[in-house]
């Protein structure tokens, strides 16, 4: 009897034409590090009396399908998650490399069907109606660079054969922390120890009464873009900005030697006034939990630009 192992697990993704309806084709193989995407249905304890000390059978509650997927920041596959977060990009370029620009502020988000497979069991679970609720990643000096995508799905269908057919394969060109840089108003921001970026669509689940216990949809509400930067305290630039209540533009970028790049531009970043603590003889660090807002000139909160050899998303 075969036992499931994560090393043999597979994931395929395709965007849906109709919410909750998996497409017949068009799946793409996705690289991932881990996933908690799944459906669960809790049991409700019986509250009835008069049948002795032993309880009556429990009742099934509503189905909840959601979870996280940890994915690498790479030159091609990461664009699918950006499309899920922001909507379809504007692509320019007559030939490779192509430039894909994703913009915040869209009122509609595409839904996806995601299949996770464990072929040795076999078990193939397809999650339809997946909408991206939040995506977050960190920048630091070393380690593996990955992002966590939080998804809300409509439901789960489990089978013994794959519904994704033979998914298209992408060339994995992964960004690393070594390829990263941060700029503020076009100038390199020095003394940064670490940074964190979180974009949230703040989905509103449409929990209507249905005979299958699934949701009717997940609609985006007011988005939020927040993060944290930890810096060695060397000058008053960021503190002065925080005190004055001014906004700045921050750019988080990765560039590979082969030319592929990912640039995440936050057009209006507001900084809180931090507490400057001296905790010992070592260097003094300051932490800024920043928030972003819509920039009145650009007309949006952020722009994600991905340059690669993939023609379209």
PyMOL commands that set and color helices and strands:
alter all, ss='L'
color gray80, all
select helices_A, chain A and resi 6-8+78-86+177-179+237-244
alter helices_A, ss='H'
color red, helices_A
select strands_A, chain A and resi 10-15+28-29+34-35+38-44+59-72+90-92+98-103+112-118+123-139+146-153+155-159+180-184+187-188+192-200+203-206+217-220+224-232+247-255+261-270+285-292+302-308
alter strands_A, ss='S'
color yellow, strands_A
deselect
rebuild
show_as cartoon
